[in-house]
């Protein structure tokens, strides 16, 4: 990742070595703050402080610098299920600029290639066929990870396999009243391309349903401007041989 949050002013009279060390330390800590948001999704100041072992005042200082550089932005915390009383907590999420600092994908080239496929090979259906073929080519490692896990640990196994491919994924219990799990992908290497070609997200969701042997529902995607790609996996007692159809479209709770 590029260094983010460069210091703007040089304190007068500070020894050169001390100043250089202070600047390096600030850049390193700001990178850690940004990386933590990438790995865990939109986060409160308290959550960041707890994960990084910093004071909340220090985290706020680094977030202010990152926000000034258009790396993070403040949002109201998204609530799934029943809303509690009081104001939603403020969370900090990466901006497109912040994601670009981590993203090494050749977005323009990929988008141009898919546009050519759509124009020359049959429109949206051709792009959807490409998206499914792309997922199928990557399926082996995911399938092995899921099939080796106990039924109640398969979402967790899939999250670990996705993380190995750069998706910074986690699995957790879904908020009540839903019964099941939420698979959260905190990073998407192809988010900018998926904004233009939602078939990539749809093929991925269909694959999750087939792999896990159950209907799944996509609740949110980074490509649509959400902080995290979130897929709901309902609670099931056993794996079936044929996966039901998935709900591939975005359907926020």
N, C-alpha and C positions, 0 to 999 in steps of 0.2 A: 504494500500500500504506500501511496505517496505520503509524505509528511503533511499533516494538516495543522491549521491553527498557528501559522508563523507569528512570532511576536512582532509588534509594530513599532515599538519605541525602545530606545536604548537608554537606560538610566544613566544620568550623568555621573561621572566619577567612579563607576564600577570597574574594578580590575578586569582586563580582557579575558583572562582564563575563567574567572568566576562567572562573568556574564555568559560566556560561551557554554559553560557547564549548565547554567540555569536555563538557557534557551533549549539546550538538548533535552534536559529533564522535562521541561514543559511540553515539548513536541512529542516526546515519548509517552507521557501520561495522556495527552490528548488523543494520540493514536489508540491507546488502550481503551479510553472512554468510547471512541467511535467503534472500535472493534467489538466491545462488549454489547453495544446497541445492535450491531450487525448480527452477532451470534445469538442474542436473546430477544431481539425485537424491540419495539418501542418500550422505553423504560423510564421509571420515575427516578428522581434524584436519589431517594432513599435506597432504591434497588441497586443503582449504580455504585453508590457509596459502599453498600454491603458487599457487592461482588468484587470490588477493586481494592477494598481496604483503605478507602479515603474518607475524609470528613465530607459532610454534605456541602459545606462552604467551598471546599476545594473542587468538588464535582461541579457546583454551580459556576465557579470561575471558568473552568475548562469548557463547560457547555456554552457559556456566553461567548467565548472565543470561537468555538466551533460554529455557533449560530451566526456570528459576524462574518465568518468565511463561507456561509451557505453550505455547511456540511451537515448540520442537524437543524431540526425545527421543532417547536413545541406544538403539541396537539392535546386535545382532550382524550383521556383514556377511553378506548372502545369497550363497551360492556356487552357481553353476551348473556342472554337469559334475562331474569328479572333484575331491574335496576334498583339499587339501594338508594336510600335517602342521601341528600347532600350533593355537593358538586363533584363531578367526576375528577379524579386526580389528573394532574398534568403529566404527560409523558413526553419524552424526546425521541424522535425518530430520525433516521437518515433521510436526507433529501436525495434527489436524483444525482446531484453533484457529489454528495457523500458516497453514494453507491458506486459512482464512476471511479472514485479513488481506489476502490477495491477491485473493480471489475476489469478484467483483462480481455474480455470477449471482443471479437471483431463484429460489433453490432451492425454497422452499416453494410458490410459485406454480406452478412447472413440475411439481413432484410432484403437486400437487392436480389440475392439468390432465390429467396422464397417468392418475391414478386415476379421474377422471371418464370419460376415454375407455375405460378398462378396464371400468368398470361399465355404461356406456351403449352402447358400440359393439362389444362382442364379446370382452371379456376380454383375455388375454395376446396373442392373435393380433392384436387391434386395436392394441395397444401396439407390437408388432413391426412392423406395417405402417407405423405412424407413424414409428418409428425408421428404417426403410429410406427412407421418403419424405424425412425430414430429411437423411439422408446424401446422397441423390440431389440435393437442392437445393443442397448445398455441393460437389458433385462436380466441377464445371467447372474450378475453379482447380487442384485436385489432379490431375485427368486431364491438363490441359495441361502441368503441371510434369513429370509422370512420362513422358508421351509424347515430350517434348522431350529427355529424358535418354538417354544410352547405357544399354543393358541392365544393365551392371554398376554403374550409378550411380543406378538408379531408386529404391532404398530411400533413398538420401541426398536425392534430389530430393523425395520424399514427406515426409521429415523436415523439410526447409526449408519446404515448403508448410504443414505442420501447425504449425510454429513461428510462421508469420505469423498463424495463427488462435489463438495463445495456448497451444499445447500444449507448448512448450519441448521439442521432439523432437530426437532424435539418431539416427544409424544407425552401427553399428559391427559388426565381425566377431564372430560368435558364438563363445563359448568352446568349445574342443575338448572332446569329440569331435564336436560338431555341425559341419556344414559349411554355412555360410550367413551370414546377418546377423541382428542383433537391432535392431528398431525400438523405441526407448525414448521414451515420452512422460512427461516428468517433471512435467507438470501436466495436470489434467483439469478444465476449467471446469464440467463437469456431474457430478463424482464423487459428490456427495451424492445426486443424483437417481438415478444409475446403481446406487447401493447398493440402492435399492428396485425399480428396473426394469432388470435385467441385459440386457434386449432392446437397450438403447442400445449396450452393449459388443459384443453379438453382431452387430448390424447393421454396426458399424464394422469388425469383423474380417472379415466377409463381403465388405465393400467393398474392404478391403485386398487380399484374395485375388483378387477380380475385376480390380482395377486393376493389380496386379503380374503377373497372369497365372500364378499358381502357388498351390498349397496353402500356407496359413500357419497358425501355431499360436500361440494366446495363452498365454503362460506365466504372466503375473501382471497384476493390475489394481489401480489405486489404490482403486477402489470396493470391492474385497475386503480392503483393509487393507494392500496391498503399497506399497512406497515409490515404485514406478514401474510404469506400464503397459508391459509387455514383450511384443513379438510376434516370434516366430521366423520368418524368411523363408529357406527352404532355397535352396541354391545351384542356379541353373538356367543352362543354356547358351544358351537363347534364349527369347524371349517366345512364348507360345502364344495363339491367338485366343480360346480358351475357357478360363476359369480353372477349375481343379479346386475342389472344395468346400473350405471352410476349416474348421479346428478352432476354433470360436468360444468354446468353454468354457475356463475357466481350468485349466491343467494344469501345475503347477509342476514344474520339473526336479528 
